[in-house]
Amino acid sequence: MPVNEKRKILVTGAASGIGAAICRQLANDQTAFLLHTRSNRKGLDETAKFIESAGGQTEKTLSDLSVKGEGRLLVKEAIRYFDGLDIIIANAGYANKASISDLTDREFEEAHNTISRSFFELTTSAIPFLKKSNNGRIIGISAFGPHVWRTDVMPFAATSAAKGALEITAKALALKLAPYAVTVNIIAPGFIRKDPNTHLAIDPRALEDVCRQIPMGRIGETHEVASVVKFCSSKDSSYLTGQVIHVNGGLV
């Protein structure tokens, strides 16, 4: 199938975890992906290999989205490869568990640069191309952090603030793009199991205590988040926009 007839998908943070699981869920012979990661080249190669085994097409790129302008360059790269764009999945991010009283200016700014500013750059620069798509979708991956503030649940002050800004930006985009049938939705995962040998924001022993805070009594799996992303990227979700969908085992 020629690339112009495929679903053209840009996924940031695609080398591991939720991002890689999303790619596995969406991969088929009618898809073409631009896969992004900051530095995990090996993980990105593995994601690409899976997509290609399912018949999909891949291009890969490494960049640091905390650097101003890198989000816009990613969209330009996707257009150069595919001459169009149908779906943006903004998954790149991280968790900073430092207390609000211990955060440095640099840490706070880095969180917003990486998470909320890059989302703004990616999405606004892609608007002309998404309007031309017959299945234009923007999907951002947020977190439980902006929504859960309890003494028994660890806060992530800097990155939660950045995710909150991402969510508000998404609502503004949803309002602007609704007349063009381009939907914009946010998925807010709860505590999700990390891939082996990847960075852990939470000590494994502390993770056991976390389970007692979750009504379902367990940590979520990446495929459970990816399944919701898959629905939001489909034509069946055409009347769903401007929403924050929580995948968190009942954590409130």
N, C-alpha and C positions, 0 to 999 in steps of 0.2 A: 504494500500500500504506500503511495507517495506521502511524504511527510506533511504536505499541505492538507491531506485528508485525515490525518491523525489528530487525536486530542493532544495539544501541546501544553505541557505541564512543567512549571518551575517549582522545585522543592528546595527550600533552604534547610540546612541541618539534616541532610539526607544520609549521612554516613553511619548512623547508629540509632538505637532507641526508637522513639516515636516516629522520627522522620523516615528511617529505613523501613519500619513497619507499614507506614503509609504507602511508600513506593511499592512494597510487595503486594499490598491490597489492590492498588490501581493498575498494576502492570498487566498488559495484554498486547496483542499484536496491532492494536489500534491506538497505541500511545507512543509519544515521543517526549522524553524527559530531559530537562537541563537540571542536573544534580549538583547541589552546592554543599560544601563544608568549609570550615575555616582551615583545618590542618590535617584531618584524619583521611589521608589519601587511601590507605588500605581499606578502611571501612567503606569509602565511596566506591572503590573498585568492586567490592563485594556486592553492594547494592546494585550497581550497574550490571554486574554479571547475572544477578537474579532477574532483573528486568529483561535483559536480552534473551535469557533462557525461556521467558514467557512470550517472546516474539516482539518485545518493545524495542524502541530505539533510544540510545542515550548519548548525551554529551555531559562532560564533567568540568567543574571549575572550583578552584580554591580561592577564597577571599575572606577578609576580615570585615564583617559588616559594621563593626564599631567605627570604621573609617568613613568619614563623610563622603558621600557620593558613590560608595560601592554598591548600594542597593540599586541605584539607577543604572550603573554599569552592568549589573546582572540582567536587567530587563533588556538592555541593548544587545547583550550577548545572546539571549534567547531569541530575539527577533532576527539576529544575524543567522542563527542556525536554522530557525524554523519559519521565518517570515510570518510570524503571528504568535499569539499566546491565548490560551483558553482558560487556564487555571493557574493561580498562584497559591502556593501553600507555604506560609511563612511560619516555619517551625524553629528556626535557629534561636537559641537562647540558653540561659543557664540560671542557676539559683545561687544567690549570695545570702548566706544566713547570718551575716554580721548584724548585730543590734543597731538600731537607729542611732544610738548614742556613740557607737564605735565606728560608724561609716566615715570614710574620707570623702572629700569632694570628688576625687578621681573615681572612686568606686561607684558613687551615685551617678556621675556623668557617664561612665562606661556602660552601666546598666541601661540607661535611656538611649545612648547611642546605638547599642547593639540590638535592643529589643524594639523600642517605640519609634526611634527615628528611622531605622532601617525599614520598618514596616511602612512608614509614611513614604519613604523613597520608592520602595518596590511598587506599592499599589498605585500611587498617583502617577508615576511614570508609565504604568501599564494601562491606564484608563483608555487611551485611544484604541489600543489593540483589543482589549476586553469588550469594548462596545461593538466591535466588528465580529466577535465570536457568536456562534449560535448556542453557546453553553458557557458564558462567562461566569467564572467563580473566583472569589477571593476567600480564602480560609486561613485564619490566624490561629496559632496555638498559644493560648494564654496559660493560666494556672489557677489553682485554688487560692493563691495568695491574696489577690485583691478582694476576696469575698469572705474569707474565714479569719476572724480575729477573736481567738479564745486563749486564755492563759495556758491551756494544756496542749495547744497546737503551736509549733514553732513558727514565728513570723519570718518573712524574707523581705525586709523593709525596702531595700533598693530595687530589687528585681520585681517585687510585687507592685511597686509604684510605676515601674516601666510597663508592666503588663496591663495595669489599669489604664495607662495612657493609650496603649495599643487598642484596648477594647473601645474606648471612646472614639478614637480615630476610625475604627471599623464601623461604628454606628453612623458617623458622619458620611462615610463612604456609601453605606447601605442606602441612606436617604438620597444621596446624589445619584446613585447608579440604578436605583429601582426602575425608573422610567425606561431604561435600556435593557431590562431583564437580566442585569448582572447582579448576582446575589453576593452578599458579604456576611459571613458568619464566623463566630469565634468558638473554638472548643477549649474548655477549661478543665484539664485533667486534675485529678487529685494526686495522691501518692502512687506513682507508677514504678514498677520494677525496672531497674537499670540493666543494661547489657553487662555481661561479665567484662572485667578489666577496663571499665570506663569510670570517669570521675563520679564520685558519690558526694552529694551535698550533705548527706545524713549518714552518720556512723551506723553500720549494720545492726549494732545492739540497740541503738535508739530506734531503729526501724521496727523492732519488735514492740516497743511501747506505742509506736504510731498505730499499729493494728488495733489496739484497744480504743483508739479515738475514732475509728471508722465503723459506722453501723454494720457494714457487711463483714467486718472482722478480718479483712485481708487487703494486701496491696494489689493495685490494678495491674493489668498486663498491657503491653504496648498495642497488641492487636485489638484490644477493646476500644482504645482511642481511635486507632486507624479505621475501624469499621464505621464509626460515626463520621469521620472525615470522608470516607468513601461515599456515604449517603449524601453528604453536603455537596460533594462534587458532581453528583449525578443529576440527570434531567428530572428525576422524581422529586428533587428538592426545590423545584422552580418557584414555589410560593413561600419559601423559607428564607428570610433575610433579616439582618440587623439583630440576630440573636446570639446570646452567650449560652452554649450548651455544656452542662457540667457532666463530666464522666468521672465520678469520684466515690462511688460506693455509698453514697448518702451523707458524705461529710458536709456539715453545715456550721 
